[in-house]
Amino acid sequence: MAVYLLAHVGFLWRTARRVGHPRLVVAALALALVPVAGRVPALAALAMVAVLTGGLVTYECIRFAPVRDQVRHAAGSSGP
């Protein structure tokens, strides 16, 4: 998951010269939890990944809601 998020950050940097800070933070947290994940049961490790990912998705849904709303209404108003 950390490599996946870092790839997203790298792609955003390559295309827009911006850094996705929340994804970078969650990737760092995921990397920091690797030693812990090796010592706990697999279901607990999966739960940690799910909590991190769910938190990131929730943050991004709230943070980018106005932008998504603006895009949706702009696309609907252009008409055929």
C-alpha positions, -999 to +999 in steps of 0.1 A: +000+000+000+028+024+008+044+018-026+011+024-043+006+057-025+041+068-032+035+061-068+005+084-067+026+111-051+053+106-077+028+107-106+012+139-092+046+155-089+056+144-124+024+157-140+014+188-119+045+196-099+025+192-067+029+169-037-001+150-023+008+156+014-020+134+029-010+104+007+027+110+016+018+110+053-002+078+051+025+061+031+050+071+057+027+057+084+022+025+065+060+021+062+064+028+099+039+000+107+057-027+086+077-040+117+045-041+138+025-058+110+051-086+110+045-093+147+007-093+149-018-117+134-026-112+097-061-100+104-048-073+127-023-062+100-051-061+075-072-040+099-043-015+102-041-011+065-079-008+063-079+020+089-052+039+072-068+036+038-103+044+051-090+075+069-073+087+038-104+082+017-126+099+042-102+129+044-100+132+006-138+129+002-143+157+027-114+179+014-122+176-023-161+176-021-164+213-033-141+207-062-160+175-073-193+194-069-180+222-091-168+198-118-201+180-118-222+211-121-199+226-148-201+195-169-239+194-166-244+230-175-226+229-209-253+209-225-253+192-260 
